[in-house]
Amino acid sequence: MAVELRPMREDEYGAWLPQMREGYARAMIDDGGFSTEVATARAEAQVEELFPGGRPSEEQLVFVLEADGEPVGELWLAEREDMSQGRQCLFVYDVHVDEAHQGRGYGKAAMVLAEEEARRRDLDRVVLNVFGRNEVARGLYRSLGYEENAVAMSKTI
């Protein structure tokens, strides 16, 4: 299985961006406990900030994940400051594997490719956020050696 990244083409953003925004809102609702209204508004605002007018800002890196030449998902990265370390890092905004291709190791391959992209850019740190309820993703990241740096907790009363 040859898994590679290729930059997303201009003609692919139109379909990807709304799906990503809706997926992010859904994750905030399902895994983050946000209300539908708050999640939708937050997703729309953040997407507009990072993709003004539907086009990626300069620091956004969006790739199509391909297995043996077939698209199986997307990987969205950005070179930015790691707030906890005060230095540049490669930030993983989203790893998405299409439902039909899940469970085949493509998510893990995408993360390995993200680490290779960081090295290519002379960055020694990959950073991401994951919702606490997303046990599948947290397990994947732990299996790759990622450590939890902070844990936010809450209780509805």
FIBA-524744 format. One line per 8 residues: number of its first residue (from 1); their letters; for each residue z, x, y of N, C-alpha, C, O, CB. Coordinates in Angstrom, 3 decimals, m for minus. Each point is the difference from the previous one (the first is absolute). Glycine has a CB too. Layout:
% residues N
NUM> a> Z:X:Y:Z:X:Y:Z:X:Y:Z:X:Y:Z:X:Y | ... .
END
This chain:
% residues 157
1> mavelrpm> 0.000:0.849:m1.178:0.000:m0.849:1.178:0.000:0.885:1.229:0.995:0.672:0.274:0.220:m2.518:m1.498 | m2.305:1.863:1.967:m0.094:0.753:1.243:0.372:m0.927:1.155:m0.722:m0.952:0.297:m1.084:2.475:m1.258 | 2.939:m1.239:1.612:0.461:m0.816:1.124:m0.142:0.829:1.268:0.478:1.132:0.082:1.149:m2.441:m1.553 | m2.296:0.717:2.458:m0.259:0.704:1.255:0.209:m0.929:1.179:0.029:m1.223:m0.139:m1.661:2.723:m1.020 | 1.778:m0.882:2.333:0.058:m0.738:1.249:m1.285:0.236:0.765:m0.568:1.092:m0.029:3.081:m0.914:0.104 | m2.962:m1.216:0.609:m1.079:0.187:0.960:0.385:m0.782:1.252:0.621:m1.058:m0.097:m2.401:1.367:m1.737 | 1.418:0.201:3.002:0.322:m0.737:1.224:m0.628:m1.391:m0.029:m1.138:m0.183:m0.433:1.284:2.350:1.705 | 0.629:m3.137:m0.800:m0.526:m1.361:0.078:m1.134:m0.017:1.017:0.100:0.588:1.077:2.155:m1.595:m1.704 .
9> redeygaw> m3.333:0.322:0.263:m1.151:m0.115:0.889:0.250:m1.083:1.054:0.798:m0.915:m0.203:m2.329:1.682:m1.659 | 0.842:m0.640:2.969:0.118:m0.974:1.093:m0.207:m1.428:m0.495:0.732:m0.906:0.400:m1.535:2.650:1.199 | m0.174:m1.949:m2.453:m0.318:m1.353:m0.465:1.064:m0.568:m0.938:m0.028:m1.195:m0.296:m2.377:1.764:0.532 | 3.334:0.248:m0.706:1.040:m0.476:m0.918:1.266:m0.457:0.718:0.799:m0.744:m0.569:m1.715:2.291:m1.133 | 1.107:m1.109:2.951:1.214:m0.368:0.738:0.131:m1.503:0.195:1.109:m0.535:m0.042:m1.227:2.723:1.196 | m1.006:m2.880:m0.941:0.048:m1.436:0.271:0.663:m0.800:m1.096:0.696:m0.973:0.288:m2.733:1.254:1.024 | 1.842:0.101:m2.562:0.626:m0.702:m1.123:1.402:0.536:m0.266:0.909:m0.763:m0.327:m3.172:0.360:m0.670 | 2.437:1.722:1.137:1.277:0.622:m0.350:1.120:m0.357:0.968:1.108:m0.320:m0.431:m2.387:2.174:m0.587 .
17> lpqmregy> 1.010:m1.806:2.316:1.065:m0.160:0.995:0.734:m1.335:m0.108:1.231:0.007:m0.009:m2.540:1.467:1.501 | 0.623:m2.627:m1.574:0.747:m1.254:m0.143:0.775:m0.081:m1.313:1.106:m0.540:m0.035:m2.828:m0.554:1.445 | 1.147:1.628:m2.491:0.714:m0.017:m1.289:1.255:0.866:0.076:1.054:m0.388:m0.502:m3.231:0.019:m0.720 | 2.066:1.543:1.851:1.148:0.877:0.125:1.073:m0.652:0.858:1.180:0.040:m0.349:m2.667:1.959:0.082 | 1.093:m2.598:1.385:0.960:m0.658:0.899:0.724:m1.128:m0.732:1.219:m0.131:0.108:m2.661:0.706:1.884 | 0.692:m1.390:m2.737:0.611:m1.100:m0.748:0.911:0.535:m1.108:1.067:m0.564:m0.246:m3.069:m0.882:0.753 | 1.596:2.518:m1.171:0.825:0.608:m1.033:1.294:0.571:0.560:1.058:m0.105:m0.622:m3.125:0.619:m0.642 | 1.974:0.091:2.446:1.195:0.542:0.650:0.957:m1.133:0.370:1.205:0.104:m0.231:m2.548:1.845:1.123 .
25> aramiddg> 0.816:m3.021:m0.324:0.847:m1.150:0.337:0.642:m0.564:m1.266:1.190:m0.315:m0.005:m2.657:m0.221:1.994 | 0.689:0.410:m3.056:0.529:m0.532:m1.268:1.106:0.899:m0.534:1.007:m0.506:m0.496:m3.241:m0.529:m0.023 | 2.076:2.363:0.606:1.040:0.930:m0.468:1.265:m0.140:0.841:1.108:0.079:m0.529:m2.884:1.520:m0.261 | 1.618:m1.805:2.089:1.178:m0.190:0.850:0.750:m1.269:m0.403:1.230:m0.036:0.036:m2.390:1.234:1.855 | 0.422:m2.228:m2.272:0.619:m1.260:m0.413:0.643:0.149:m1.377:1.181:m0.299:m0.176:m2.867:m0.987:1.536 | 0.897:1.754:m2.340:0.463:0.065:m1.385:1.027:1.100:m0.243:1.011:m0.228:m0.664:m3.209:m0.668:m0.008 | 1.943:2.092:1.209:0.848:1.155:m0.300:0.977:0.349:1.113:1.002:0.676:m0.237:m2.836:0.164:m1.163 | 1.545:m1.301:2.619:0.860:0.343:1.126:0.876:m1.135:0.473:0.908:0.215:0.801:m2.610:1.392:m0.145 .
33> gfstevat> 1.449:m2.822:m1.137:0.825:m1.140:0.373:m0.285:m0.551:1.393:0.825:m0.737:0.540:0.888:1.670:m2.020 | m2.860:m0.597:2.080:m0.358:m0.494:1.326:m0.484:m1.446:m0.098:m0.517:m0.426:m1.033:m0.086:2.768:1.775 | 0.778:m3.086:0.344:m0.589:m1.339:0.055:m1.513:0.142:0.127:m0.502:1.044:0.414:2.601:m2.019:0.650 | m2.814:m0.082:m1.423:m1.458:0.024:0.094:m0.451:0.265:1.431:m0.921:0.785:0.226:0.783:m2.371:m2.158 | 0.780:0.938:2.897:m0.394:0.146:1.399:0.203:1.431:0.491:m0.883:0.569:0.642:1.472:m2.970:m0.258 | 0.557:2.976:m0.680:0.302:1.365:0.447:m0.920:0.999:m0.684:m0.531:0.903:0.647:2.925:m1.548:m0.248 | m2.586:0.486:m1.707:m0.861:0.929:m0.747:m1.430:m0.047:0.512:m0.625:1.043:0.192:2.084:m1.323:m2.202 | m1.975:m0.902:2.229:m1.378:m0.143:0.478:m0.155:0.626:1.380:m0.951:0.744:0.241:0.697:m2.854:m1.581 .
41> araeaqve> 1.171:1.816:2.239:m0.075:0.557:1.364:0.125:1.514:m0.020:m0.735:0.692:0.703:1.710:m2.807:0.209 | m0.062:2.630:m1.703:0.196:1.452:m0.073:m1.235:0.691:m0.585:m0.435:1.030:0.515:2.914:m1.389:m0.778 | m3.041:m0.198:m0.799:m1.196:0.588:m0.619:m1.160:m0.003:0.987:m0.709:0.999:0.123:1.480:m1.765:m2.394 | m0.971:m0.334:2.968:m1.095:m0.076:0.976:0.177:1.025:1.110:m0.961:0.672:0.377:0.699:m3.104:m0.888 | 1.481:2.562:1.044:0.251:0.935:1.095:m0.190:1.453:m0.440:m0.603:0.797:0.719:2.205:m2.448:0.266 | m1.092:1.988:m2.155:m0.124:1.382:m0.467:m1.438:0.359:m0.339:m0.435:1.119:0.270:2.757:m1.253:m1.145 | m3.058:m0.786:0.294:m1.399:0.266:m0.331:m0.803:0.174:1.295:m0.845:0.890:0.087:1.053:m2.218:m2.252 | 0.046:0.501:3.149:m0.733:0.133:1.266:0.330:1.327:0.684:m0.869:0.612:0.621:0.871:m3.116:m0.363 .
49> elfpggrp> 1.237:2.945:m0.369:0.381:1.286:0.597:m0.707:1.168:m0.680:m0.467:0.917:0.676:2.689:m1.891:m0.078 | m2.306:0.953:m1.918:m0.573:1.111:m0.752:m1.508:m0.117:m0.188:m0.680:0.996:m0.248:2.852:m0.781:m0.904 | m2.695:m1.442:1.270:m1.432:m0.260:m0.137:m0.462:m0.853:1.176:m0.397:m1.151:m0.181:0.542:1.299:m2.351 | m0.093:0.418:3.736:m0.356:m0.802:1.180:m1.440:m0.506:m0.090:m0.933:0.767:m0.239:2.560:0.565:1.615 | m1.780:m2.628:m1.180:m1.331:m0.592:m0.088:m0.599:0.051:m1.392:m1.213:m0.130:m0.161:0.898:0.763:2.502 | 1.164:m0.441:m3.360:m0.477:0.039:m1.377:m0.545:1.342:m0.443:m0.564:0.097:m1.090:0.065:m2.457:1.352 | 0.648:3.392:0.541:m0.469:1.352:m0.333:1.208:0.923:m0.088:0.939:m0.150:0.782:m3.176:m0.246:0.368 | 2.238:1.336:m2.070:1.168:0.884:m0.138:0.176:0.910:1.215:m0.969:0.548:0.526:0.663:m0.608:m3.005 .
57> seeqlvfv> 1.556:0.211:2.914:0.287:0.987:1.038:m0.210:1.386:m0.610:m0.128:0.146:m1.215:1.804:m1.696:2.391 | m1.708:2.545:m0.325:m0.391:1.352:m0.415:0.820:0.568:m1.157:m0.546:0.701:m0.852:m0.165:m0.347:3.175 | 2.000:m0.641:m2.366:0.853:0.615:m1.032:m0.003:m0.740:m1.343:0.583:0.482:m0.971:0.832:0.338:2.821 | m2.066:m1.985:m1.911:m0.015:m0.777:m1.237:m1.033:0.554:m0.978:m1.133:0.293:0.381:1.875:m2.324:0.895 | m0.343:2.169:m2.526:m0.861:0.512:m1.064:m0.033:m1.056:m1.104:0.990:m0.194:m0.706:m0.443:2.645:1.263 | m1.659:m3.118:m0.702:m0.105:m1.058:m1.004:m1.064:0.411:m1.008:m1.142:0.298:0.350:1.859:m2.092:1.314 | m0.303:1.800:m2.929:m0.860:0.440:m1.084:m0.208:m1.124:m1.012:0.844:m0.883:m0.155:m0.041:3.241:0.483 | m1.920:m2.307:m0.998:m0.245:m0.844:m1.167:0.315:0.861:m1.217:m0.462:1.136:m0.107:m1.348:m2.554:1.287 .
65> leadgepv> 2.587:0.874:m2.080:0.352:0.664:m1.251:m1.046:m0.384:m1.034:m0.201:m1.180:m0.288:2.692:1.175:0.845 | m3.154:1.010:m1.111:m1.050:m0.262:m0.977:0.330:0.667:m1.326:0.477:1.134:m0.041:m2.165:m1.312:1.888 | 1.427:m0.540:m2.923:0.153:0.531:m1.358:m1.377:0.005:m0.631:m0.631:m1.043:m0.169:3.031:0.190:m0.056 | m2.852:2.040:m0.118:m1.343:0.156:m0.571:m1.060:m0.688:0.869:m0.931:m0.624:m0.510:1.952:0.740:m1.789 | m0.857:0.012:3.631:m0.973:m0.538:0.951:0.165:m1.465:0.335:m0.727:m0.513:0.851:m0.786:2.182:m1.709 | 2.457:m2.374:0.211:0.217:m1.425:0.251:1.220:m0.180:0.897:1.055:0.565:m0.289:m2.092:m1.162:m1.942 | 0.924:m0.181:3.321:1.175:m0.253:0.848:1.084:m0.744:m0.781:m0.271:m1.014:m0.644:m1.215:0.946:2.678 | 2.723:0.585:m1.970:1.122:m0.641:m0.692:1.162:m0.297:0.949:0.977:m0.628:m0.405:m1.656:1.810:m1.688 .
73> gelwlaer> 0.584:m0.738:3.349:1.065:m0.247:0.954:m0.206:0.786:1.276:m1.075:0.544:0.253:2.617:m0.990:m2.135 | m0.480:0.494:2.686:m0.043:0.702:1.271:1.294:0.779:0.211:1.043:m0.316:m0.573:m2.572:m1.449:1.519 | 1.426:2.791:m0.106:1.141:0.812:0.389:m0.069:0.184:1.504:m0.999:0.491:0.527:1.084:0.702:m2.779 | 0.983:m1.588:2.947:0.052:0.099:1.456:1.085:0.998:0.374:1.172:m0.182:m0.331:m1.988:m2.209:0.614 | 0.411:3.447:0.411:0.878:1.091:0.406:m0.113:0.217:1.506:m0.916:m0.510:0.646:0.684:1.592:m2.918 | 1.175:m0.318:2.820:m0.098:0.439:1.395:0.799:1.284:0.152:1.072:0.160:m0.583:m1.355:m2.546:1.419 | m0.254:3.278:m0.054:0.754:1.197:0.369:0.834:m0.388:1.210:m0.536:m0.413:1.028:m1.247:2.044:m1.930 | 3.105:m1.495:0.772:0.892:m0.397:1.093:1.311:0.766:m0.090:0.216:0.780:m0.928:m1.261:m3.069:0.985 .
81> edmsqgrq> 1.905:2.060:0.905:1.282:0.689:0.012:0.968:m0.672:m0.960:0.130:m1.224:m0.020:m0.511:1.926:2.398 | 1.053:0.113:m3.169:1.063:m0.470:m0.880:1.256:m0.083:0.857:0.581:1.025:0.357:m1.634:0.009:m2.470 | 1.465:m2.237:2.439:1.119:m0.199:0.922:1.295:0.631:m0.500:0.830:0.427:0.803:m1.908:m2.534:m0.070 | 1.258:2.170:m2.039:1.246:0.569:m0.526:0.001:1.525:0.045:1.064:0.619:m0.019:m0.839:m2.614:m1.456 | m1.407:2.604:1.535:m0.104:1.456:m0.039:m0.502:0.594:1.317:0.149:1.199:0.232:m0.565:m1.378:m2.673 | m0.177:m0.649:3.302:m0.527:0.485:1.261:m1.202:0.925:m0.161:m0.202:0.903:0.812:2.479:m1.120:0.096 | m3.069:0.000:m1.945:m1.197:0.813:m0.222:m1.099:m0.883:m0.574:0.254:m1.121:m0.441:1.146:3.202:0.062 | m2.618:m1.565:0.391:m1.143:m0.760:m0.492:0.082:m0.185:m1.516:0.488:0.862:m0.730:m1.882:0.025:2.627 .
89> clfvydvh> 0.907:m2.022:m2.333:m0.048:m0.316:m1.429:m1.222:m0.859:m0.249:m0.676:m0.419:0.940:3.200:0.552:m1.168 | m2.804:m0.389:m1.012:m1.005:m0.980:m0.372:0.766:m1.249:m0.427:0.786:0.035:m0.946:m2.511:1.749:0.223 | 1.489:m2.873:1.423:0.710:m1.245:m0.256:m0.887:m0.922:m0.828:m1.172:m0.200:0.319:2.479:0.438:1.836 | m0.743:m0.793:m3.210:m0.718:m0.945:m0.859:0.341:m1.412:0.485:1.119:m0.480:m0.178:m1.080:2.086:m1.837 | m1.022:m2.252:2.627:0.192:m1.384:0.435:m0.174:m0.974:m1.145:0.758:m0.962:m0.126:m1.551:1.593:2.386 | m0.213:m0.382:m3.102:m0.269:m0.978:m1.055:m0.763:0.640:m1.144:m0.939:0.770:0.202:0.916:m2.600:1.496 | 0.446:1.494:m2.895:m0.733:0.327:m1.216:m0.311:m1.342:m0.641:0.907:m0.767:m0.323:0.229:3.074:m0.013 | m2.411:m2.586:0.154:m0.370:m1.277:m0.595:m0.965:0.242:m1.155:m1.029:0.658:0.153:1.361:m1.842:2.059 .
97> vdeahqgr> 0.025:0.641:m3.361:m0.892:0.017:m1.157:m0.352:m1.450:m0.297:0.883:m0.844:m0.157:0.133:3.005:m0.800 | m2.312:m2.443:0.883:m0.448:m1.364:m0.277:0.651:m0.506:m1.285:0.181:0.753:m0.957:m2.378:m0.308:2.131 | 2.540:m1.715:m1.181:0.718:m0.598:m1.125:m0.677:0.271:m1.345:0.681:0.272:m0.989:0.124:m2.035:2.544 | m2.111:1.693:m1.602:m0.734:0.210:m1.257:0.127:1.428:m0.524:m0.292:0.259:m1.168:m1.302:m2.021:1.888 | 2.030:2.691:0.135:0.079:1.405:m0.390:1.441:0.518:m0.074:0.216:1.190:m0.228:m2.449:m0.867:1.276 | 3.202:m1.195:m0.860:1.400:0.432:m0.021:0.436:0.372:m1.412:m0.548:m0.487:m0.989:1.022:m0.985:2.959 | 0.526:2.345:m2.038:0.557:0.409:m1.278:m0.776:1.097:m0.701:0.237:0.274:m1.176:0.625:m2.538:0.988 | m1.781:2.893:0.893:m0.823:1.049:m0.605:0.254:1.378:0.607:m0.725:0.951:m0.294:m0.991:m2.681:m0.169 .
105> gygkaamv> 2.745:1.842:1.312:0.334:1.294:0.590:m0.690:0.301:1.315:0.100:1.118:0.505:0.265:m0.352:m2.774 | m1.067:m1.744:2.836:m0.722:0.256:1.245:0.937:0.146:1.202:m0.290:0.765:0.920:m1.635:m2.031:m1.863 | 3.041:0.541:0.940:0.967:0.156:1.086:0.576:1.410:0.015:0.118:0.621:1.057:0.435:m3.061:m1.206 | m0.201:2.933:m1.014:0.508:1.366:m0.115:m1.067:1.007:0.431:0.299:0.956:0.715:1.223:m1.675:m2.592 | m2.750:0.505:1.447:m1.094:0.898:0.385:m0.197:m0.014:1.510:m0.257:1.043:0.601:m0.854:m1.431:m2.821 | 1.229:m0.789:2.841:m0.142:m0.094:1.455:1.068:0.812:0.707:m0.285:0.662:0.998:m0.713:m2.931:m1.252 | 2.224:2.228:m0.249:1.079:0.765:0.620:m0.216:1.501:m0.173:0.293:0.771:0.914:1.272:m2.679:m1.336 | m2.066:2.328:m0.719:m0.315:1.419:m0.209:m1.105:0.428:0.968:0.048:1.098:0.555:0.621:m1.263:m3.001 .
113> laeeearr> m1.658:m0.701:2.647:m1.067:0.298:0.946:0.529:0.043:1.436:m0.488:0.786:0.812:m1.160:m1.868:m2.370 | 2.632:0.251:1.876:0.626:0.051:1.326:0.684:1.351:0.204:m0.080:0.579:1.083:0.421:m3.086:m1.116 | 0.326:3.007:m0.996:0.646:1.315:0.098:m1.040:1.101:0.195:0.228:0.950:0.749:1.656:m1.765:m2.204 | m3.021:0.685:0.781:m1.072:0.982:0.185:m0.540:m0.050:1.425:m0.313:1.038:0.584:m0.284:m1.236:m3.013 | 0.490:m0.999:2.985:m0.465:m0.145:1.390:1.001:0.641:0.955:m0.397:0.635:0.977:m0.808:m2.774:m1.569 | 2.496:1.980:0.320:1.018:0.646:0.845:m0.160:1.518:m0.040:0.020:0.656:1.041:1.567:m2.573:m1.459 | m1.743:2.465:m0.764:m0.185:1.458:m0.120:m1.256:0.455:0.737:0.007:1.035:0.667:1.165:m1.075:m2.887 | m2.244:m0.731:2.099:m1.251:0.331:0.671:0.194:0.068:1.516:m0.670:0.769:0.690:m0.604:m1.867:m2.557 .
121> rdldrvvl> 2.192:0.292:2.366:0.290:m0.040:1.432:1.149:0.942:0.386:0.494:m0.049:1.126:m1.304:m2.319:m1.094 | 1.230:3.223:m0.970:1.108:0.930:0.223:1.309:m0.710:0.354:0.784:0.488:0.813:m2.455:1.193:m0.063 | 1.889:m2.822:m1.364:1.250:m0.741:0.164:0.806:0.151:m1.279:m0.549:m0.054:m1.101:m0.522:m1.608:2.706 | 2.370:1.849:m1.457:0.830:0.234:m1.179:0.908:m1.183:m0.337:0.951:0.143:m0.768:m1.019:2.272:1.314 | m0.228:m3.584:0.029:0.851:m1.150:m0.244:m0.835:m1.283:m0.009:m0.829:m0.226:0.882:2.774:1.427:0.190 | m1.708:m2.033:m2.090:m0.586:m1.334:m0.077:1.156:m0.984:0.107:1.010:0.137:m0.691:m2.996:0.636:m0.752 | 1.833:m1.760:2.310:1.068:m0.955:0.295:m0.549:m1.410:m0.172:m1.179:m0.247:0.252:2.293:1.865:1.362 | m0.262:m2.539:m2.041:m0.390:m1.404:m0.112:1.232:m0.874:0.110:1.131:0.466:m0.140:m3.105:0.139:m1.300 .
129> nvfgrnev> 1.736:m1.865:1.690:1.051:m1.017:m0.044:m0.350:m0.976:m1.110:m1.171:m0.287:m0.248:1.675:0.525:2.739 | 0.516:m0.737:m3.146:m0.217:m0.995:m1.049:1.140:m1.013:0.084:1.155:0.370:0.212:m2.368:1.311:m1.725 | 0.880:m2.948:1.347:1.035:m1.025:0.014:0.898:0.155:m1.220:m0.471:0.310:m1.094:m1.052:m1.874:2.352 | 2.815:1.345:m1.060:0.985:0.176:m1.055:m0.251:m0.853:m1.226:0.337:0.407:m1.112:1.259:0.148:2.865 | m2.175:m1.718:m1.578:m0.246:m0.905:m1.131:m1.246:0.373:m0.801:m0.248:m0.574:m1.061:1.359:m1.221:2.364 | m1.899:2.753:m0.802:m1.246:0.366:m0.675:0.292:1.081:m1.041:m0.297:1.178:0.199:m1.064:m1.766:1.869 | 1.946:0.158:m3.171:0.435:0.930:m1.041:m1.162:0.747:m0.660:0.156:1.159:m0.386:1.786:m2.653:m0.008 | m3.093:0.851:0.259:m1.143:0.662:m0.625:m0.408:1.212:0.834:m0.161:1.099:m0.531:m0.625:m3.296:m0.459 .
137> arglyrsl> 0.621:1.996:2.292:m0.392:1.109:0.874:1.091:1.064:0.056:m0.299:1.193:m0.057:m1.098:m2.770:1.414 | 2.646:1.164:m1.247:1.092:0.977:0.060:0.046:0.846:m1.268:0.260:1.201:0.061:1.041:m2.757:1.415 | m1.553:0.930:m2.625:m0.036:0.747:m1.254:m1.140:1.006:m0.024:0.173:1.130:m0.457:0.838:m3.087:m0.694 | m2.170:1.550:1.640:m1.141:0.924:0.076:0.347:1.196:0.872:m0.210:1.144:m0.404:m1.389:m3.057:0.085 | 2.125:1.662:1.505:0.301:1.100:0.918:1.070:0.923:m0.576:m0.103:1.221:0.125:m0.511:m2.692:1.807 | 1.628:0.906:m2.555:1.029:0.840:m0.638:m0.606:0.864:m1.101:0.354:1.170:m0.138:1.382:m2.908:0.657 | m2.648:1.164:m1.302:m0.610:0.755:m1.103:m0.810:1.182:0.513:m0.238:0.959:m0.734:0.155:m3.055:m0.618 | m0.341:2.029:2.614:m0.775:1.079:0.613:0.882:0.978:0.784:m0.506:0.930:0.627:m1.436:m2.494:m0.491 .
145> gyeenava> 3.263:1.348:m0.175:0.919:0.930:0.659:0.422:m0.388:1.406:0.650:0.791:0.683:m1.689:0.926:m2.039 | 0.684:m2.923:1.808:0.421:m0.445:1.326:1.478:m0.372:m0.054:0.485:m0.548:m0.990:m2.825:m0.288:1.535 | 3.038:1.145:0.535:1.423:m0.302:0.110:0.218:m1.067:1.058:m0.699:m0.039:1.013:1.288:2.374:m1.734 | 0.383:m3.197:0.479:0.370:m0.982:1.013:0.833:0.708:1.050:0.979:0.674:m0.320:m1.034:m2.588:m1.351 | m0.343:1.755:2.938:0.703:0.660:1.092:0.983:m0.915:0.708:0.957:0.475:0.612:m2.928:0.973:m0.329 | 1.752:m2.737:m0.357:0.882:m0.968:0.652:m0.149:m1.319:m0.745:m1.045:m0.287:m0.585:0.853:1.443:2.865 | 1.235:m1.938:m2.248:m0.039:m1.310:m0.618:0.575:m0.992:1.006:1.141:0.154:0.435:m0.923:0.813:m2.796 | m0.990:m1.974:2.732:0.485:m1.055:0.877:0.465:m1.158:m0.876:m0.667:m0.371:m0.966:m0.904:1.072:2.856 .
153> mskti> 2.704:m1.256:m1.543:0.531:m1.101:m0.792:0.375:m1.160:0.932:0.317:0.207:1.171:0.541:1.418:m2.938 | m0.899:m2.843:1.228:0.391:m1.162:0.769:0.538:m1.065:m0.942:m0.165:0.065:m1.218:m1.557:0.460:2.985 | 2.367:m1.501:m1.158:0.520:m1.130:m0.762:m0.143:m1.240:0.880:0.487:m0.028:1.130:1.157:1.499:m2.448 | m2.306:m2.482:0.799:m0.120:m1.245:0.725:1.258:m0.819:m0.258:0.385:m0.213:m1.150:m2.925:0.254:0.988 | 3.179:m0.497:1.232:1.234:m0.788:m0.154:m0.119:m1.348:0.681:0.942:m0.792:m0.028:0.377:2.901:m0.086 .
END
